[in-house]
Amino acid sequence: MKIDSGSTAWMLVSTALVLLMTPGLAFFYGGMSRAKSVLNMMMMSFVSIAVVGMAWVVYGYSLTFTDAGGLSAFIGGFKDWGLVGLETVATADDGTGIPQLVFVAFQATFAIITVALISGAVADRAKFGAWVIFTLVWVTLVYFPIAHWVWWSDGEEGGKAGWIFELGALDFAGGTVVHINAGVAALALALVLGKRKGWPRDPMRPHNLPFVLLGAALLWFGWFGFNAGSALSAGSTAAVAFINTMVATCAAAFAWIVVEKLRDGSSTTLGIASGIVAGLVAITPACAFVTPLGAIAIGLVAGAVCAFAVSLKYKFGYDDSLDVVGVHMVGGIVGALLIGILATTAVNDAGADGLLAGGGLGLLGKQAIAVVATLAYSFIVTFIIAKVIDLIMGFRIDEEDEIAGIDSTAHAETAYDFGSVHAGVGASIPAAPKVSEGAAKKVEA
């Protein structure tokens, strides 16, 4: 098939945008963490790029997007391991007109950020080496299978497909695969590692809110590639996904700060940043299946619901350090389920009609099955992975190291050189140069 240069260019840009989201997440999470653990928090995102990027090329793409015969409803095979032979394939036989390796790279960025999202739940207390091992095992046993369930099809009518794809549940850009998956995995990991020392008694406020806002801005910027790029072409579907991504995020950010104002008496920068992410999360599965007005509705619901959901950790006693559960799991559920109500084929005939478009409750039921299956599988397998790693090597740092700060104990670095500032205070000030008595009298004169 002939290469479509326009779509290929758009997909190359989209891939770069989505990869940028993980450094953006590092700033977002880094700013929300405490000063003594900001470098570790950011390192957990960056090392996810390194580990998952290699795993995706070696076997991840193959397990996610190839046929495994009788097991194809649940997992792919090793046909394209190492991308061997794909170097010479101009385009995949899928009608998109983009080189297959561009699609491989684009999908790699999704796997990377899904793993990085989980790290926010265990800020301040996870061993870095244990986290590195977790990223590799988790992406293999959890992300690759779920992505295969939702997104893989052999492209033939009546042919093979992942079981959620075959069911007819819709997830355009990763509501189940990325956000519900990462959110519930974060809950499982937080339960295995336990609470931070002093939580919730001691205040553990974000140490750098400008970092948080910078991270939110980078995430929003990159998310246009995340959602509109999932159209795999520079056409009308990408345009719908693009505008819906913009407006749903606006609505969610507004809804969050309104809830804050009514509940707490003030709207905050942390609140508007969190609302931005909640809106991006919720619109992700629905962005190509709803109208812009539907996107506003999704954003308003997600912003308000997630603003309340982040406080559930205090009620139920789990220490989700940076609100991964309240924003990503809950926001992903909101977006996935609202597809069943707001989706319309008037926007995208590859989708389905939800309840308000005359489609009845059928699509909502399919969405609910996909949500529950993702929640159950990801939570159970993540909990087992984390427990095994904890038993073998320990997943949590020592109490003394946690109190001292994981940046200095795990990485031998600190983000801010407070020591030199403190050392300067009270240090002797060099004496003024001596001046002769005659010169002094001239100055006085």
C-alpha positions, 0 to 999 in steps of 0.5 A, a space after each residue: 500500500 502506498 504511504 500517505 505522507 500527510 498521515 505519516 507526518 501527523 503520526 510521527 508528530 503524535 508519537 513525539 507528543 505522547 512520549 513528551 507526556 511522560 517527562 510531563 508526568 515526571 514534572 507533575 508528580 515531582 511537583 506534588 511530592 515532597 522536596 526530599 523525594 522529587 528526584 526519585 519520583 521523576 526517576 520512576 517516570 524516566 526509567 519507565 521509558 527506558 525499560 518499557 521502550 526496550 521490552 516493547 520492541 523485543 516482545 511487547 508489540 508482538 504480544 499485543 498486536 499479533 495472532 496467537 492462534 487459539 489464544 488470540 482472544 486473550 494474548 498475541 504471539 511472538 510472530 513479530 518479536 524484535 520487530 524482525 522483518 518489519 524494517 522492510 515493511 513499508 506500510 501495514 495492510 490496515 488502510 492507514 497508509 502509515 509505515 508499520 514501524 510508526 504505529 509500533 513507536 506510537 503504541 510504545 509511548 502508550 505502554 510507557 506512560 501507563 507504567 509511569 502513572 502507577 508510580 504516583 501512588 507510592 511516592 517516598 517509599 518504594 525501592 528504586 530497584 524493586 520499581 524497575 523490576 516491577 515495571 518490566 513484570 507488570 507491563 508484560 503480565 498486565 498491560 500487554 494482555 489488556 491492550 490486546 483484549 481491547 485493541 487487537 483485531 486481524 482486520 477481517 470481518 468475522 475474524 479474530 480479535 481480542 475478546 473486549 474488541 469482539 464484545 463491542 466495547 469502545 475505547 478509542 485511546 486508552 480509558 480502560 487500557 491506560 487509565 483504569 488499568 494504571 489506577 487500579 494497579 496503583 491501588 494494589 501497589 499502595 496496599 502492598 507497600 502500606 502508608 507513608 510514615 506519618 500519613 495522614 497525621 503529618 501534612 505532606 503538601 506539594 513542594 513545588 506547585 509551578 512544577 505541577 502546573 508545568 507538568 499539567 501543561 505538558 500533559 495537555 499538550 501531549 494529550 492531543 497526540 494521545 487522543 487525536 493521534 489514535 485516529 491513525 490518520 490526519 482526517 475528520 476523526 482526528 479533528 473530532 478527537 482533538 476538539 473533544 480533548 480540548 473542550 472536555 479538559 476545559 470543562 473538567 478544570 472548571 468543575 474541579 475548582 468550582 467544587 473546591 470553592 464551594 467545599 473549601 472556600 478557595 480554588 487552588 492551582 493544584 485543583 485546576 491542574 488536577 482537573 485538567 488531568 481528570 478531564 484528559 483521562 475521562 475524554 480519552 476513551 470517548 473522544 472520537 465517539 461523542 459530540 463536542 457538547 457530549 465532551 463538555 458533559 463528560 468533562 463536567 462530570 469527571 471534574 466534579 466526581 474526581 474532585 470528591 474521589 481524591 478524598 476517598 483515601 482518607 475514608 478507606 485508609 489507603 495511601 495513594 500519595 499523588 491521587 492516581 486512584 482518584 483521578 485515573 481510575 475514577 476518571 477512566 471509569 467515568 469516561 468509559 461508562 459515559 460512552 454508553 450514554 453519550 456515544 453517537 454514530 453521527 460522529 463516528 460510524 465506526 462506533 455505536 449509539 449510546 442510550 441518548 442516541 437511541 441505542 438502548 442500554 446495550 452499549 452501556 452494558 458492554 462498557 461496564 463489562 470492559 471496566 469490571 474485567 480491567 479492574 479485576 484482572 489488573 488489581 489481582 495480578 498487580 497485587 500478586 506481582 507486588 507481593 512476590 517482589 516484596 517477599 523476594 527483595 523487599 519493595 519498601 525502603 527502610 524507615 530511616 531512609 524514608 525519614 531522611 529522604 529517598 533522593 539522598 539515600 537511593 540516588 545520592 542526590 538532592 534536588 535543592 542544595 539547601 546545605 550550601 545556603 545554610 552554610 553561607 548564613 553566619 559564615 565570616 564576612 571578609 574584612 574590608 581592605 585596609 585604608 591609610 589614615 590619610 586616604 580616609 580623611 580624603 574620603 571624609 572630606 
